[in-house]
Amino acid sequence: MKKKIRVISLFSGCGGFDLGFKKAGFDIVFANDNEKNLKDTYEKNLGHTLIVDDIKKIDKKLIPNGDVIIAGIPCQPFSNAGNRKSTKDKDGNLFLEVIKVINNQKSKPAVIIFENVRGFLSSKDEKGILLTKRFEIEMEKCGYKTQFQLLNASDFGVPSNRFRVFIVCVLKKIKKNFYFPVPQILKQKITVGDIISKPLPNNEIEEVWDLSEATLRSVKFIKEGGSWKDIPDKYLSKAHKKIRKNIVRYRSPNFYRRFSRKEIMGTITATSSPENSGIIHPLKNRRYSVREIARFQSFPDSFKFYGNSISFKYKMIGNAVPPKLAYHIGKAIKKSIF
């Protein structure tokens, strides 16, 4: 029987990346995140211990040997919706902790995979070097050849348009080339209507994060497939009225997006802000439920979410790597390298 490929998971979150790799036939031997409220969700669904601690404080020598490292490093420093401070942010240099893990392994892992937001491609480090180039330089020092690609999750069976950058680093001494997965030829992509028409899993209670009263007053004017353009001026905030008066100057933002049942869902975000994330149900004046956004992220209905608040459940799902996309990355790694 062929031995499973050993995976070290860093910045594991609730386990989307790990679930995809597990389904692709990999064996998770170490998982770490610094958020304690993720522990129950990760462990009860993945069946593996999540070490809750700051990666900077963990003794790297105690991490078991792995064939692959997967690292969904925090995206806020590189996101257009974040602070864009890049490596000047306190979390912007966490990829260096991954390098410390690599250098403390008894034998270097064959493959390292980083995942981040599209904004990573245009981000520069504190010296003005593009991060894609910086990663290439740092991984070259460790003995790896690096390649990266922007992928849309909806091309791989995930029912939402979610663009993410994957940086794959292969040990130079391995004389094999890695090939990114080819987008699937789908007869029809999964729409919002396909997701919301599904009944809840047996005995599951619908969990919905309530909208504020001010948002509810505005949302009722937005038609299916519409946005803030449907809201009368008198129901807009002062800030939104100012933007509407000079919309070209503000680059024509499209707040309070309400996707129609015929559309592909947009990116599920950690904030689940009605203003910016398209989180409003097409037919009901509410956010999508926990289960609905989990489905948009391709989590199976058997995956249960635990947490100290409902807003935290939205956050962990929004931060996750879609398991189906991770699965296809894992299969490509397996086919190309192992």
C-alpha positions as CSV (number, residue, x, y, z in Angstrom):
1,M,0.0,0.0,0.0
2,K,1.4,3.4,-1.0
3,K,2.2,5.7,1.9
4,K,0.2,8.8,2.1
5,I,1.9,12.1,1.5
6,R,2.5,14.0,4.8
7,V,1.2,17.6,5.0
8,I,2.1,20.3,7.4
9,S,-0.7,22.9,7.6
10,L,0.1,26.4,8.7
11,F,-2.5,29.2,9.2
12,S,-5.0,26.4,9.0
13,G,-8.2,28.4,9.7
14,C,-11.3,26.2,10.0
15,G,-9.8,23.6,7.6
16,G,-10.9,24.4,4.0
17,F,-7.4,24.0,2.6
18,D,-6.8,20.9,4.7
19,L,-10.1,19.3,3.8
20,G,-9.4,19.6,0.1
21,F,-5.9,18.0,0.5
22,K,-7.3,15.3,2.7
23,K,-9.9,14.4,0.0
24,A,-7.1,14.3,-2.5
25,G,-5.4,11.6,-0.5
26,F,-2.9,13.5,1.6
27,D,-2.3,13.0,5.3
28,I,-2.3,16.0,7.6
29,V,0.4,15.5,10.3
30,F,0.5,18.9,11.8
31,A,-1.9,21.9,11.8
32,N,-1.6,25.3,13.5
33,D,-3.5,28.5,13.8
34,N,-3.5,31.2,16.5
35,E,-7.3,31.6,16.8
36,K,-8.6,29.4,19.7
37,N,-12.2,29.7,18.5
38,L,-11.4,27.6,15.4
39,K,-10.3,24.6,17.4
40,D,-13.6,22.8,17.7
41,T,-14.6,23.3,14.0
42,Y,-11.2,22.1,12.8
43,E,-10.8,19.1,15.0
44,K,-14.4,17.8,14.8
45,N,-14.4,18.0,11.0
46,L,-10.8,17.1,10.2
47,G,-10.2,14.6,13.0
48,H,-6.8,16.0,13.7
49,T,-5.5,18.2,16.5
50,L,-5.2,21.9,15.8
51,I,-2.2,23.4,17.7
52,V,-3.5,26.8,18.8
53,D,-0.5,29.2,19.2
54,D,1.3,32.0,17.5
55,I,3.5,30.6,14.8
56,K,6.3,32.9,15.9
57,K,6.3,31.3,19.3
58,I,6.2,27.6,18.2
59,D,9.5,25.7,18.4
60,K,10.0,24.8,14.8
61,K,12.1,21.8,15.7
62,L,9.0,20.2,17.3
63,I,7.1,20.2,14.0
64,P,7.1,16.7,12.4
65,N,8.6,16.1,9.0
66,G,6.3,16.7,6.1
67,D,6.4,16.2,2.3
68,V,4.2,19.2,1.7
69,I,3.6,22.5,3.5
70,I,0.4,24.4,2.8
71,A,0.1,27.9,4.1
72,G,-2.9,30.2,3.7
73,I,-1.0,33.2,5.1
74,P,-3.1,36.2,6.3
75,C,-4.4,38.2,3.4
76,Q,-5.3,41.5,5.0
77,P,-1.9,43.1,4.3
78,F,-2.3,42.5,0.6
79,S,-6.1,42.8,0.1
80,N,-7.7,45.7,-1.7
81,A,-10.3,45.6,1.1
82,G,-7.5,45.5,3.7
83,N,-4.8,48.0,4.7
84,R,-2.5,47.3,1.8
85,K,0.5,47.7,4.1
86,S,2.1,44.5,2.7
87,T,5.2,43.6,4.6
88,K,5.0,46.8,6.7
89,D,2.0,45.2,8.4
90,K,2.7,43.0,11.5
91,D,1.3,40.0,9.6
92,G,2.9,40.9,6.3
93,N,6.1,39.0,6.9
94,L,4.6,35.7,8.2
95,F,5.8,33.9,5.2
96,L,9.3,34.1,6.8
97,E,7.9,31.9,9.6
98,V,7.1,29.3,6.9
99,I,10.8,29.5,5.8
100,K,11.9,28.8,9.4
101,V,9.7,25.7,9.4
102,I,11.3,24.5,6.1
103,N,14.8,25.1,7.5
104,N,14.1,23.1,10.6
105,Q,12.9,20.0,8.9
106,K,15.2,17.0,8.9
107,S,14.7,16.7,5.1
108,K,13.2,19.6,3.2
109,P,9.6,19.2,2.0
110,A,9.2,18.5,-1.7
111,V,6.5,21.2,-2.2
112,I,5.5,24.4,-0.4
113,I,2.1,26.0,-1.3
114,F,1.1,29.6,-0.4
115,E,-2.4,31.0,-1.0
116,N,-3.4,34.6,-1.0
117,V,-5.7,37.2,-2.5
118,R,-5.4,38.7,-6.0
119,G,-4.0,41.9,-4.5
120,F,-0.8,39.9,-3.6
121,L,0.2,40.2,-7.2
122,S,0.6,43.9,-7.1
123,S,1.9,44.2,-3.6
124,K,5.5,45.2,-2.9
125,D,7.7,44.6,0.2
126,E,9.2,47.3,2.4
127,K,12.0,47.8,-0.2
128,G,9.6,48.2,-3.1
129,I,10.2,44.7,-4.6
130,L,7.1,42.9,-5.9
131,L,6.2,40.2,-3.5
132,T,6.0,37.6,-6.3
133,K,9.7,38.4,-6.9
134,R,10.5,38.5,-3.2
135,F,9.0,35.1,-2.7
136,E,11.0,33.7,-5.6
137,I,14.2,35.1,-4.2
138,E,13.6,33.8,-0.6
139,M,12.5,30.4,-1.9
140,E,15.5,30.2,-4.2
141,K,17.7,30.6,-1.1
142,C,16.0,27.6,0.4
143,G,16.5,25.5,-2.7
144,Y,13.1,25.8,-4.4
145,K,11.9,26.9,-7.8
146,T,8.7,29.0,-7.7
147,Q,5.7,29.6,-9.9
148,F,2.4,31.3,-9.2
149,Q,-1.0,31.5,-10.8
150,L,-4.3,33.4,-10.3
151,L,-7.2,30.9,-10.2
152,N,-11.0,31.5,-10.1
153,A,-12.6,29.0,-7.8
154,S,-15.7,28.8,-10.0
155,D,-13.6,27.2,-12.7
156,F,-13.2,24.2,-10.4
157,G,-16.7,23.5,-9.2
158,V,-16.9,26.1,-6.5
159,P,-20.3,28.0,-6.7
160,S,-18.7,31.5,-6.4
161,N,-16.3,33.7,-8.3
162,R,-13.4,33.8,-5.9
163,F,-10.0,34.7,-7.3
164,R,-7.0,33.6,-5.4
165,V,-3.2,33.4,-6.1
166,F,-1.4,30.1,-5.5
167,I,2.4,30.1,-5.2
168,V,3.8,26.7,-5.6
169,C,7.5,26.0,-4.7
170,V,9.1,22.7,-5.7
171,L,12.5,21.5,-4.4
172,K,15.0,22.0,-7.1
173,K,16.5,18.6,-6.7
174,I,13.2,17.1,-7.8
175,K,13.5,16.8,-11.5
176,K,9.8,17.1,-12.2
177,N,7.7,20.1,-13.3
178,F,4.5,21.2,-11.5
179,Y,1.5,22.0,-13.7
180,F,-1.4,24.0,-12.3
181,P,-4.9,22.3,-12.6
182,V,-6.7,23.2,-15.8
183,P,-10.1,24.9,-15.4
184,Q,-12.9,22.3,-15.7
185,I,-15.2,22.4,-18.6
186,L,-18.5,22.7,-16.9
187,K,-21.8,22.4,-18.7
188,Q,-23.2,25.0,-16.4
189,K,-21.7,26.7,-13.4
190,I,-23.6,26.5,-10.1
191,T,-25.8,29.6,-9.6
192,V,-27.1,31.4,-6.5
193,G,-30.5,29.8,-7.3
194,D,-29.0,26.3,-7.2
195,I,-27.6,26.9,-3.7
196,I,-30.6,28.6,-2.1
197,S,-33.1,26.1,-3.4
198,K,-31.5,23.2,-1.5
199,P,-33.1,22.3,1.8
200,L,-31.1,22.4,5.0
201,P,-29.4,19.1,6.1
202,N,-31.5,17.0,8.4
203,N,-32.1,18.5,11.9
204,E,-30.0,21.6,11.1
205,I,-31.4,24.9,12.3
206,E,-31.0,27.9,10.0
207,E,-28.4,30.3,11.4
208,V,-28.6,33.9,10.1
209,W,-26.6,36.9,11.2
210,D,-29.2,39.7,11.5
211,L,-28.9,42.9,9.6
212,S,-29.0,46.2,11.4
213,E,-32.2,48.2,11.4
214,A,-30.6,50.9,9.2
215,T,-29.5,48.3,6.6
216,L,-32.9,46.6,6.7
217,R,-34.6,49.9,5.8
218,S,-32.4,50.3,2.8
219,V,-32.3,46.6,1.6
220,K,-36.0,46.4,1.1
221,F,-35.7,48.7,-1.9
222,I,-33.0,46.6,-3.7
223,K,-34.5,44.4,-6.3
224,E,-33.1,40.9,-7.2
225,G,-29.9,41.4,-9.1
226,G,-29.8,45.1,-8.0
227,S,-27.7,47.2,-5.7
228,W,-27.6,50.6,-3.9
229,K,-28.7,52.2,-7.1
230,D,-32.2,51.1,-6.2
231,I,-32.2,52.8,-2.8
232,P,-33.9,56.3,-2.7
233,D,-31.6,59.1,-1.7
234,K,-33.4,59.8,1.6
235,Y,-32.5,56.3,2.8
236,L,-28.8,56.6,2.1
237,S,-26.2,57.7,4.6
238,K,-24.4,61.0,4.2
239,A,-21.3,59.2,3.0
240,H,-23.2,57.3,0.3
241,K,-25.1,60.4,-0.8
242,K,-21.7,62.2,-1.3
243,I,-20.5,59.3,-3.4
244,R,-23.6,59.1,-5.5
245,K,-23.4,62.9,-6.3
246,N,-19.9,62.3,-7.8
247,I,-19.9,58.6,-8.6
248,V,-17.3,58.8,-11.4
249,R,-14.8,60.4,-9.0
250,Y,-15.3,57.5,-6.6
251,R,-14.8,54.9,-9.4
252,S,-18.4,53.9,-9.7
253,P,-18.6,51.6,-6.6
254,N,-21.5,49.1,-6.5
255,F,-22.5,48.9,-2.8
256,Y,-25.2,46.6,-1.4
257,R,-25.0,44.1,-4.3
258,R,-27.9,41.6,-4.3
259,F,-27.0,38.8,-6.7
260,S,-29.9,37.3,-8.7
261,R,-30.7,33.6,-8.7
262,K,-29.3,33.3,-12.2
263,E,-25.9,34.7,-11.3
264,I,-22.8,33.1,-10.0
265,M,-22.2,34.3,-6.4
266,G,-19.3,36.8,-5.7
267,T,-16.6,36.3,-3.2
268,I,-17.7,35.4,0.3
269,T,-15.7,37.7,2.6
270,A,-14.7,37.4,6.3
271,T,-16.6,40.6,7.2
272,S,-19.9,39.6,5.4
273,S,-20.6,43.3,5.2
274,P,-23.9,43.9,3.3
275,E,-22.4,47.1,1.9
276,N,-19.4,45.4,0.2
277,S,-19.8,41.6,0.0
278,G,-22.9,40.7,-1.9
279,I,-24.1,38.8,1.1
280,I,-27.8,39.8,0.8
281,H,-30.2,37.0,-0.1
282,P,-31.9,37.5,-3.5
283,L,-35.5,37.0,-2.2
284,K,-35.4,37.7,1.5
285,N,-34.2,40.8,3.4
286,R,-31.4,39.1,5.2
287,R,-27.9,37.8,4.9
288,Y,-27.3,34.4,3.5
289,S,-27.4,31.8,6.3
290,V,-24.3,30.0,7.6
291,R,-25.1,26.9,5.6
292,E,-25.7,28.9,2.4
293,I,-22.3,30.7,2.6
294,A,-20.6,27.4,3.5
295,R,-22.1,25.9,0.3
296,F,-20.9,28.9,-1.8
297,Q,-17.5,28.1,-0.4
298,S,-18.0,24.4,-1.4
299,F,-18.0,23.0,2.1
300,P,-20.0,19.8,2.2
301,D,-23.2,19.8,4.3
302,S,-21.5,17.3,6.6
303,F,-19.1,20.0,7.7
304,K,-20.3,21.6,10.9
305,F,-19.3,25.1,12.2
306,Y,-18.8,25.9,15.9
307,G,-17.9,29.2,17.4
308,N,-18.5,31.7,20.2
309,S,-20.8,33.9,18.0
310,I,-22.6,33.7,14.7
311,S,-20.5,36.5,13.2
312,F,-17.4,34.4,13.9
313,K,-18.9,31.5,11.9
314,Y,-19.3,33.9,8.9
315,K,-15.7,35.1,9.4
316,M,-14.1,31.6,9.5
317,I,-16.0,30.5,6.4
318,G,-15.1,33.7,4.5
319,N,-11.4,33.3,5.4
320,A,-11.3,29.7,4.2
321,V,-9.8,28.3,1.1
322,P,-12.7,26.6,-0.8
323,P,-12.2,22.8,-0.3
324,K,-13.0,22.0,-3.9
325,L,-10.4,24.3,-5.2
326,A,-7.9,23.0,-2.6
327,Y,-8.7,19.5,-3.8
328,H,-7.8,20.3,-7.4
329,I,-4.5,21.9,-6.3
330,G,-3.8,18.8,-4.3
331,K,-4.6,16.4,-7.2
332,A,-2.3,18.5,-9.4
333,I,0.5,18.3,-6.9
334,K,0.1,14.6,-6.6
335,K,0.0,14.0,-10.4
336,S,3.0,16.3,-11.1
337,I,5.4,15.6,-8.3
338,F,4.6,12.4,-6.4
